[in-house]
Amino acid sequence: MPLQHVVDDTVRAAIAEDRAFSDLLPRLMRASQTAGPAEMDAALPRLAEGIAEAPPNLGGFLAVISGAWIERGADPAPVGRAVVQRTGEVTAAALAFANAWEEATGGKPPPDMEDQPSQRVFDTVAPGLGDGAAAAMMAWFALPKYALAGCTVLQMAPLLRASLDDRDLRARAAGQAARHLGQMEHYQALLRVLDGERLLVLDRASGKGWTVAISGIGDNFQLHVLLGGALIGRPGGLPGERPAPEILACFLDAETPPGPPVVSSPWNLVDAHGEWIWNEGVPADIPVVNGTRVVVIDPPAYQRTFPAGRRFPLMPATMRVEGAHLPEDLAGWWPHIRPAAR
């Protein structure tokens, strides 16, 4: 049977909560194994309808399948927004479940998400959630599936990342849910990825600066290394040892070789207020000054080493130098830049 027909039958059963879904889902998974990208692309809009409309416990399986298709080459555009929207809704319901559970049990942790819904679980939260208890319970146990699919979609759909409304609200909710599910910490970080963002990079020693445009950078380890590749050893750039091309590739779009290689940090990065830009953070943490995020390069305070590779291996990154600025061009900026905190 063509993949489109299997998808249509499975989605129809999921939306109707038909018992046939349990038989159709394995058929869909088998059909997916031999489907090519074009066939998956054609079926994704219908799969998106199922993700948007099916109850969380069933729609979560459809979301995971969509993520697997995207990893195999399908276009995330037809389904990405549905996955992110539904993940936000399921996150909100799961948080309501967790709050109701903790209130009902005097602060005891909610059940493990790898467990199954039960009458006992329902009876615990029903007094606090009323008619919404069943949906919230299903959302709680389904959240890992949506988080997994959401992370895949956000890594591989930069246009979707850049166009999302209320990213800060979504990220805050994901951060709250990360207390219960570690995968949501990654989802939160992906919601905060900057795409097409221009940074002003200032070298305190020389007084020079550069405007760089970044996209798809998952953490400041990645930012640190890519700045080295963009600025060290280039005409008008900075002195030092530029990261090797194969190392830079690991932080851009290539697979990281086994090991992995170890990278040495060439400098210390601080923000305009003099606070350190910690590698464990993300570029979105860097404060905005006069409408621009500012990165200041200082000598290294100590030797830093870390393994090569991207936090999000499916997400390609770019960094482009858009302009170089002489010290006299930056005279209006330096009064806003504080010394590095010690």
C-alpha positions in Angstrom: 0.0 0.0 0.0 1.4 3.5 -0.9 2.7 5.4 2.1 0.1 8.2 1.6 -2.7 5.7 2.1 -1.1 4.2 5.2 -0.6 7.7 6.6 -4.2 8.7 5.8 -5.6 5.7 7.6 -3.3 6.1 10.6 -4.1 9.8 11.0 -7.8 9.2 10.7 -7.6 6.5 13.4 -5.5 8.8 15.7 -7.9 11.7 15.4 -10.9 9.5 16.0 -9.1 7.6 18.8 -10.0 4.4 16.9 -8.6 1.2 18.4 -7.4 0.4 14.9 -4.5 2.9 15.5 -2.6 0.2 17.4 -2.5 -2.0 14.3 -2.0 0.8 11.8 1.0 2.4 13.6 3.3 -0.6 13.0 2.2 -0.7 9.4 3.1 3.0 9.0 6.5 2.4 10.6 7.2 -0.5 8.2 6.1 1.5 5.2 8.3 4.4 6.3 11.4 2.2 6.2 11.4 1.9 2.4 9.9 5.3 1.6 12.0 7.9 -0.2 12.2 11.7 0.6 9.7 12.6 -2.2 7.1 10.1 -0.9 7.6 11.3 2.7 7.3 14.9 1.6 4.0 14.2 -0.1 2.6 12.5 3.0 3.9 15.0 5.6 1.0 17.6 5.3 -1.5 14.8 6.3 0.8 13.7 9.1 0.9 17.3 10.3 -2.9 17.3 10.5 -2.7 14.3 12.8 -0.1 15.8 15.0 -2.2 19.0 15.4 -5.6 17.3 16.0 -5.0 13.9 17.6 -4.9 13.5 21.4 -1.4 13.8 22.8 -0.9 10.1 23.5 -1.5 9.2 19.9 -0.2 12.4 18.2 3.1 11.9 20.0 3.8 8.8 17.9 3.1 10.7 14.7 5.4 13.5 15.8 8.2 11.0 16.4 7.7 9.5 12.9 7.8 13.0 11.4 11.1 13.6 13.1 12.5 10.3 11.8 11.5 11.2 8.3 13.2 14.6 8.5 16.4 13.0 9.7 16.2 10.7 6.6 15.9 13.7 4.2 12.2 14.8 4.2 11.5 18.5 4.1 10.6 19.8 7.6 8.5 22.7 6.2 5.1 20.8 5.9 5.2 19.5 9.4 7.6 21.7 11.5 5.1 24.3 12.6 2.6 21.7 13.7 5.2 19.9 15.7 6.4 23.0 17.5 2.8 24.3 18.1 1.7 21.0 19.5 4.8 20.6 21.6 4.0 24.0 23.2 0.4 22.9 24.0 1.5 19.5 25.4 4.2 21.2 27.5 1.6 23.6 29.0 -0.7 20.7 29.8 2.1 18.6 31.2 3.1 21.5 33.5 -0.5 21.8 34.7 -0.4 18.1 35.5 2.9 18.4 37.4 1.5 21.3 39.5 -1.7 19.5 40.2 0.2 16.4 41.3 2.5 18.3 43.6 -0.4 20.1 45.2 -2.3 16.9 45.7 0.6 14.9 47.1 2.3 17.6 49.3 5.2 18.1 46.9 6.0 14.6 45.9 7.5 14.3 42.4 5.2 13.3 39.6 5.3 9.8 38.1 8.1 8.9 35.7 7.2 9.8 32.2 8.3 6.4 31.0 5.4 4.9 33.0 1.9 4.6 31.8 -1.3 6.5 32.6 -3.5 4.8 35.2 -6.7 5.3 37.2 -4.6 6.0 40.3 -2.7 8.8 38.5 -5.9 10.2 37.1 -7.6 10.1 40.5 -4.7 12.0 42.1 -4.9 15.0 39.7 -8.6 15.0 39.0 -9.6 17.2 42.0 -7.3 19.9 40.8 -7.8 19.7 37.1 -11.4 18.8 36.7 -12.5 18.1 33.2 -8.9 18.7 31.9 -7.4 15.9 34.0 -7.4 13.2 31.4 -5.8 15.4 28.7 -3.2 16.7 31.1 -2.3 13.2 32.2 -1.9 12.1 28.6 0.2 15.1 27.9 2.5 14.3 30.8 3.3 10.8 29.5 3.5 12.0 25.9 5.9 14.9 26.4 9.1 12.9 25.7 7.9 12.1 22.2 7.1 15.7 21.4 10.4 16.9 22.9 12.3 14.5 20.7 10.5 15.5 17.5 10.6 19.1 18.4 14.4 19.0 18.8 14.8 17.4 15.4 12.5 19.9 13.7 14.2 23.0 15.3 17.6 21.8 14.4 16.8 21.3 10.7 14.4 24.1 10.0 16.1 27.5 10.3 13.3 29.4 8.6 10.9 28.0 11.1 13.2 28.9 14.0 13.5 32.5 12.7 9.7 32.9 12.1 8.3 31.6 15.4 6.1 33.9 17.4 6.5 34.1 21.2 9.8 32.3 21.2 10.6 33.7 24.6 7.4 32.5 26.1 7.9 29.0 24.5 11.5 28.9 25.8 10.4 29.8 29.4 7.8 27.1 29.4 10.3 24.6 28.1 12.7 25.7 30.8 10.1 25.0 33.4 9.4 21.6 31.9 13.2 20.8 31.9 12.9 20.3 35.7 10.9 17.1 34.9 12.4 16.1 31.5 16.0 16.8 30.6 15.3 16.8 26.8 13.3 20.0 27.3 16.6 21.8 28.2 17.8 21.1 24.7 14.4 22.1 23.3 14.6 25.4 25.2 18.2 26.1 23.9 17.0 25.5 20.3 14.1 27.9 20.7 16.8 30.5 21.7 19.1 29.9 18.7 19.8 33.2 16.8 19.5 33.1 13.0 20.7 36.0 10.9 21.8 37.8 14.1 24.6 40.5 13.8 27.2 40.7 16.6 29.7 43.5 17.2 33.0 41.9 18.1 35.6 44.2 19.7 39.2 43.5 20.4 40.2 45.4 23.5 44.0 45.2 22.8 43.9 46.7 19.3 40.7 48.7 19.5 39.5 47.1 16.2 36.2 45.5 15.7 34.1 43.4 13.3 30.5 42.9 12.5 29.7 39.2 12.1 26.4 37.5 11.2 25.6 34.2 12.9 23.0 31.4 12.4 22.5 28.0 13.9 25.0 28.3 16.7 23.9 26.1 19.6 26.2 27.2 22.4 29.1 29.6 23.1 31.7 26.8 22.7 30.7 26.9 19.1 30.7 30.7 19.0 34.1 30.8 20.5 35.7 28.5 17.9 33.9 30.0 14.9 35.1 33.5 15.9 38.6 32.1 15.9 38.1 30.8 12.4 36.7 34.0 11.2 39.2 36.5 12.7 42.5 34.8 13.4 45.1 34.9 10.7 43.0 36.8 8.2 44.0 40.1 6.6 43.2 42.8 9.1 42.3 40.2 11.6 43.9 39.0 14.8 47.2 37.2 15.5 47.3 33.7 16.8 46.8 30.1 15.6 43.7 29.7 13.6 41.7 26.5 14.3 42.5 23.8 11.6 39.9 23.5 8.8 38.9 20.1 9.9 38.2 21.4 13.4 36.2 24.3 12.1 34.2 21.9 10.0 33.1 20.0 13.1 31.6 23.3 14.4 29.9 24.2 11.1 28.3 21.2 9.4 30.5 18.1 9.4 30.4 15.0 11.5 32.9 15.0 14.4 35.4 12.2 14.1 35.8 9.6 16.9 37.7 10.8 19.8 36.8 13.7 19.4 39.7 16.2 18.8 40.4 18.6 21.6 40.3 22.4 21.0 42.2 25.1 22.8 40.6 28.4 23.4 42.6 31.4 22.1 41.1 34.1 24.3 38.5 35.2 26.8 35.1 36.5 25.7 33.2 39.1 27.8 30.1 41.2 27.2 29.8 45.0 27.1 29.2 45.0 30.9 32.5 43.2 31.5 30.8 39.9 32.5 32.3 36.7 31.2 30.5 35.0 28.3 30.5 31.5 29.6 31.0 28.7 27.0 28.2 26.7 28.5 25.7 29.5 27.6 24.2 30.5 24.3 24.6 33.6 22.1 21.2 34.8 23.1 22.5 35.3 26.6 24.8 38.0 25.4 23.3 41.4 26.4 22.1 43.9 23.8 23.7 47.4 23.9 22.3 50.1 21.6 20.4 47.4 19.7 23.4 45.1 19.2 24.9 42.2 21.1 28.5 43.0 21.8 31.4 40.5 22.3 34.7 41.8 23.7 37.9 39.8 23.1 40.4 39.7 26.0 43.5 37.6 26.6 42.8 34.2 28.0 42.5 34.2 31.8 43.6 30.5 31.9 43.9 27.7 29.4 40.6 26.3 28.3 40.3 23.0 26.3 37.1 21.3 25.2 36.1 18.6 22.7 35.3 19.6 19.1 31.7 19.2 17.9 28.3 20.8 17.9 25.9 20.6 20.8 23.2 19.9 18.1 24.7 17.7 15.5 21.8 18.0 13.1 22.0 21.8 13.0 24.4 23.4 10.5 25.9 26.7 11.6 27.2 29.7 9.7 29.4 32.7 10.6 30.1 35.5 8.2 32.3 38.6 8.7 30.2 41.5 7.2 32.5 44.4 8.1 35.8 45.4 9.7 36.0 48.5 11.9 39.1 50.6 12.7 39.6 52.0 16.2 38.5 55.4 15.0 35.3 54.0 13.7 34.5 52.7 17.2 35.1 55.8 19.2 31.4 56.0 20.1 31.3 52.4 21.3 34.2 52.2 23.7 32.6 54.5 26.4 29.9 51.8 26.7 32.3 48.9 27.2 33.4 48.1 30.8 36.6 46.4 31.8 36.4 42.6 32.3 35.2 41.4 35.7 37.8 39.5 37.6 
